[in-house]
Amino acid sequence: MRKWFAGRCASLRGDLVAWVDGGLSARQARRVQAHLDHCPGCAAVAESLRSHTTLLQSRLRAHLAAEPTDVDRLWHQFERRRRATAPRATPRPSTLWLWRPALAFAVASALLWLGSTAFDEPAAVLISVGVKAPPPKLTQHPDLFKDYAIIQDLDVLEHFDTAGADAPDSAMTPAADQG
Amino acid sequence: MQRPALLGALVAFLLAAPAFASPLRLAQGWREYSPRERYNALQNYRHYQALPNERRENVERNYQKWQAMPEQERERMRQNFQRYQQLPPEQRSRLRQRYQAPPKH
């Protein structure tokens, strides 16, 4: 928990300067504020940043009031120097890739669940899709169990003569059954 | 040195192949079924497993007859079955009692 909180502090402190300057979006600002409400360490850093920024702003205003300065030129100089001296920022590692396997796992689970509800039970699903081996008799005589309904009643079916009969009752009722 | 050994293995395989051909073909039949057909076959297998011995023997006898039937005769049985399915249950039951072979003791 402490480790997680420390990681949270590290990721939020990068936003503190922008937060003090009012440069964050409303959502980001709320996130920072919520963290500061519970983290005295970060709150102290934020307070320190705020006081330094206020001090710098007041001194700058006093300096500008004392003697006229070309602020735009000064700003460009500052930007150039900052770009030349600032270390190249390393992009924060994206955690998006973590979502892909999680999403794939969720989809696979949902499909398996749907399959198992459609087929009644997981073992039958696994055998049906070829993941699990079927009982040996099924592979030895697959046609027996494919045409099982017919084979089971073959004695009866052999006694019917369907030639030229249309109506099920007359066609399926053998002469022997009527007498 | 390796060539005669390979030739020997090839000849042995060709001689032994017919012995394996039949089970392979049967297993292939199961693999050729769709998942739905496999599922239905599995349910039928479970039904068969739950039958009493004499009913199971009857199914085995019918299966032997079914295997011996020419395709035309099987087709006639399939058509008969379609119509048989349309009969009311009590009529089917009556027909079963009349025509199903009595168990052999």
Interface residues (C-beta under 8 A of the other chain):
Chain A: F119 A124 V125 I127 S128 V129 G130 P134 P135 K137 L138 T139 Q140 H141 P142 D143 L144 F145 K146 D147 Y148 A149 I150 I151 Q152 D153 L154 D155 V156 L157 E158 H159 F160 T162 P168 D169 A171 M172 T173 P174 A176 D177
Chain B: P23 L26 A27 G29 W30 R31 Y33 P35 R36 E37 R38 Y39 N40 A41 L42 Q43 N44 Y45 H47 Y48 N58 V59 N62 Y63 K65 W66 Q67 R76 M77 R78 Q79 N80 F81 R83 Y84 Q86 L87 Q91 R92 R94 L95 R96 R98 Y99 Q100 A101
